Amino acid sequence: MTRQRLFGLMVLGVALALVSCQASSGVGTGKAAGESITVAAAADLRFAFADIGELFQKETGHKVVFTFGSTGTLAKQIENGAPIDVFAAANVQFVDDLRAKGLVISDSQQLYAVGRIVLASNKKSSVAMHQLNDLARPEVNKIAIANPEHAPYGAAAKQALEATGLWEQVKRKLVYGENISQVLQYVQTGNVEAGIISLSVANVPEINYVLIDDSLHQPLKQALAVVSSTKQEKASREFIAFIDGPEGRPIMKKYGFLLPGEF
């Protein structure tokens, strides 16, 4: 191979490498590389926020990393200094508490949804669930709810059972999930005969569900805010606006949430 030809191949290799770097960094794609934000979100948002996050990244270039869990647990993590940019709670009180401690940016806080709870059962179960009173039937051995000590949807489930006079009858049957996602899993796998979960995660192939009267529990007013320690405040605020904007609202509605202006 001649020296001139070898030099030409080296130049071509460098040029191809530069093109590859440009493509991976977003140069020439019409969308500049954005920031990355971490969103700590209540487990009932698992499906809705996955869709919203994908669309947000496509529209803005900002990457969203989610950590889902019970609202109380996530709030404790923020108090302990976890590197979170946005906190989306299933109960506004948790955001209020963090704001009082200076841990979220006050003017970023807003209500974004009201949630609903449903009575769920596995489609393969021999025990059909039509109303809360069915939980007292002797053939129902295990009922899953999220832990009411730190999960707002678990607290709402407990309130509904108390309001119908069922709590004392069924509490020995209760199995506590760490959050709504775990309760959903218990029902999906048939490890419990029934569970009380959020409407937002109920539309899965394995289960049947019926809405629970929302007058039986306190409203599940859900709020979110930018965490004070964020280094990505602008992108975090953009994400919050996106949720309640023309792109995010239809997705939230699709998963059964009532939206600002509807409550």
Buried (B, 14 or more C-beta within 10 A) or exposed (E): EEEEEEEEEEEEEEEEEEEEEEEEEEBEEEEEEBBEBBBBBBBBBBBBBBBBBEBBBEBBBBBBEBEBBBBBBBBBBBEEEBEBBBBBBBBBBBBBBBBEEEBBBEEBBBBBBBBBBBBBBBEEBEBEBEEBEBBBBEEBEEBBBBBBEBBBBBBBBBBBBBBBEBBEEBEEBBBBBBBBBBBBBBBBEBEBBBBBBBBBBBEEEBBBBBEBEBEBBEBBBBBBBBBBBBEBBEBBBBBBEBBBEEBBBEBBBEBBBBBBEEE
